[in-house]
Amino acid sequence: MNDTPATSPEDGAARARQCWCVISHPVTDEERAELAKALDYAREIGDAEALPLLLLRLTGPCPARS
């Protein structure tokens, strides 16, 4: 069993994930902005394989969004 305490952003560590779906969904405004940049870049370079995966991150039900 892992008894390591969760870290907080104040500790300088990475923020704990809120979405535990197989394809993680953006939950915060910052995560949505990062995903928007990734989508723009994929379109810019014509990465047809990345686009469906990035779009899946925006859609579908997610317990963290409720």
Secondary structure, 3 states (H helix, E strand, C coil): CCCCCCCCHHHCCCCCCCCCCCCCCCCCHHHHHHHHHHHHHHHHHCCCCHHHHHHHHHCCCCHHHC
